[in-house]
């Protein structure tokens, strides 16, 4: 019924001499988009050099392929090729993120329609395998402490020797510190998970807190 109504409306517009404008997107290649994107990116993106390297590889893969020819399957195939080349997930994701942003700009610049962008954006990123815990060495800890100002040094030493969260050591008061006993503790009552925590005080931290208590 909606189609019939629209058909009758179009017929009436023709009878009235009204010709609705049909917007058609010209055919642009991926290489043309890349050239325009590289010009736009210059001076706007901090990671211009890295993105330029990624775009160079994208051009090698897609070159003169029309933008409207991009499909979800095509982009997933490229993602699979990156994996087979041994790239880490974070590196593969970087390629995909650059490609998606390029197509975002292509829609803004009327180089491709929004439907093509939807197909490209359907491809999901891989699980990021670059996130890992990193621990400072003893030498790095000492370098960090030496670089601190006088008022900041006790805070950093407390953080390094307790593993407390930022909010915990910045809100610490003397009421929560026990230096009277040989095995001293820092008592945290209002923790993130609502449980009481007791953090042992080692000799380094004890000396720091005792010195701080004299001020």
C-alpha positions in Angstrom: 0.0 0.0 0.0 2.9 2.4 0.8 4.4 1.6 -2.6 1.0 2.4 -4.3 0.7 5.7 -2.5 4.3 6.6 -3.4 3.6 5.6 -7.1 0.5 7.8 -7.3 2.4 10.7 -5.7 5.2 10.4 -8.3 2.7 10.3 -11.1 1.1 13.5 -9.8 4.5 15.1 -9.6 5.2 14.2 -13.2 1.8 15.6 -14.3 2.6 18.8 -12.4 6.0 19.1 -14.0 7.9 18.4 -10.9 10.9 16.2 -11.3 12.4 15.1 -7.9 16.1 15.3 -7.8 17.8 11.9 -7.7 21.1 12.1 -6.0 23.6 9.8 -7.6 27.1 9.2 -6.2 29.9 9.1 -8.8 32.2 6.1 -8.9 35.4 6.7 -7.0 38.2 4.3 -6.5 39.9 3.5 -3.2 43.1 5.1 -4.5 41.3 8.3 -5.1 39.9 8.2 -1.6 43.3 7.5 -0.2 44.8 10.5 -1.9 42.1 12.8 -0.6 42.3 11.3 2.9 46.1 11.8 3.0 45.7 15.4 2.1 43.0 15.9 4.7 45.0 14.1 7.4 48.1 16.3 7.0 48.3 18.5 10.1 45.2 17.1 11.7 46.3 13.7 12.9 49.1 13.1 15.5 49.6 9.6 14.1 50.0 10.8 10.6 53.1 8.8 9.9 51.8 5.5 11.2 48.4 6.0 9.4 50.3 6.8 6.2 52.1 3.5 6.4 48.8 1.6 7.0 47.1 3.4 4.1 50.0 2.5 1.8 49.3 -1.2 2.5 45.6 -0.6 2.0 46.3 0.9 -1.4 48.3 -2.2 -2.3 45.4 -4.4 -1.3 42.5 -2.4 -2.9 44.1 0.0 -5.3 41.7 0.8 -8.2 38.7 -1.0 -6.6 35.6 1.1 -6.7 34.4 2.2 -3.3 30.9 0.9 -3.9 32.3 -2.6 -4.5 33.4 -2.9 -0.8 31.5 -5.6 1.1 31.7 -7.1 4.5 33.1 -10.3 3.1 35.8 -8.4 1.2 37.0 -6.6 4.3 36.9 -9.8 6.4 39.0 -11.4 3.8 41.6 -8.7 4.1 41.4 -9.1 7.9 42.1 -12.8 7.5 45.1 -12.1 5.2 46.5 -9.8 8.0 46.2 -12.6 10.5 47.8 -15.1 8.2 50.8 -12.7 7.7 51.4 -13.0 11.5 50.2 -9.6 12.5 49.2 -9.1 16.1 45.5 -8.5 16.7 46.2 -4.9 17.8 48.0 -4.2 14.4 45.2 -5.8 12.4 42.7 -3.7 14.3 44.7 -0.6 13.4 44.3 -1.4 9.7 40.6 -1.9 10.2 40.1 1.3 12.2 41.9 3.3 9.5 39.8 1.8 6.8 36.5 2.4 8.7 37.5 6.1 9.3 38.4 6.5 5.6 34.9 5.3 4.6 33.4 7.6 7.2 35.1 10.6 5.5 34.2 9.2 2.1 30.5 9.5 3.1 31.1 13.0 4.3 32.8 13.9 1.0 30.0 12.2 -1.0 32.4 9.7 -2.6 30.3 6.7 -1.5 26.9 6.0 -0.1 26.0 5.2 3.5 25.1 1.6 2.7 28.7 0.8 1.7 29.9 2.3 5.0 27.5 0.0 6.9 28.9 -3.0 5.2 32.5 -2.0 6.1 31.6 -1.2 9.7 30.0 -4.6 10.2 33.4 -6.2 10.4 34.3 -6.7 14.1 37.7 -5.9 15.6 39.8 -8.7 17.0 40.4 -9.2 20.7 43.2 -6.9 21.6 46.2 -8.9 22.7 48.5 -6.0 23.4 47.3 -5.2 26.9 49.5 -6.7 29.6 50.6 -6.0 33.1 54.0 -4.3 33.4 56.0 -4.1 36.5 58.8 -1.6 37.3 62.2 -3.0 38.1 64.0 -2.0 41.3 66.2 0.4 39.2 63.2 2.0 37.6 61.4 2.4 40.9 64.5 4.2 42.3 64.8 6.4 39.3 61.1 7.4 39.6 61.5 8.2 43.3 64.7 10.2 42.7 62.8 12.3 40.1 60.0 13.2 42.5 59.8 16.5 44.4 60.0 16.5 48.2 56.3 16.5 48.8 55.5 13.9 46.1 58.2 11.4 47.1 56.3 9.9 50.2 53.2 9.5 48.0 55.1 7.6 45.3 56.9 5.4 47.8 53.5 4.5 49.5 52.0 3.6 46.1 55.0 1.5 45.1 55.2 -0.4 48.4 51.5 -1.1 48.9 49.8 -1.5 45.5 46.9 0.7 46.7 44.6 2.4 44.3 45.2 6.1 43.6 42.0 7.1 45.5 43.1 5.0 48.4 46.6 6.4 49.0 45.5 10.0 48.3 42.8 9.8 50.9 44.9 8.0 53.5 45.0 9.4 57.0 47.0 8.7 60.1 44.0 7.0 61.7 44.4 4.2 59.1 48.1 3.7 59.8 49.5 1.5 62.6 53.2 2.1 63.3 53.1 1.1 67.0 53.6 -2.6 66.4 56.6 -4.3 64.8 54.4 -5.7 62.0 52.6 -2.5 61.1 49.6 -2.3 58.9 47.5 0.2 56.8 43.8 -0.4 57.4 41.4 0.4 54.5 37.8 0.3 55.5 36.1 1.8 52.5 37.5 -0.2 49.6 36.1 -0.6 46.1 34.5 -3.9 46.8 33.3 -2.9 50.3 35.6 -5.3 52.2 38.2 -4.3 54.8 41.8 -4.6 53.7 44.9 -4.8 55.8 48.1 -3.9 54.0 51.4 -4.8 55.6 54.0 -2.0 56.0 57.5 -3.0 54.9 60.7 -1.4 56.3 61.1 1.0 53.4 57.5 2.4 53.9 57.8 2.4 57.7 60.9 4.6 57.5 59.2 6.9 55.0 56.0 7.2 57.2 58.0 7.7 60.4 60.0 10.5 58.7 56.8 12.1 57.4 55.2 11.9 60.9 58.0 14.1 62.3 57.2 16.9 59.9 
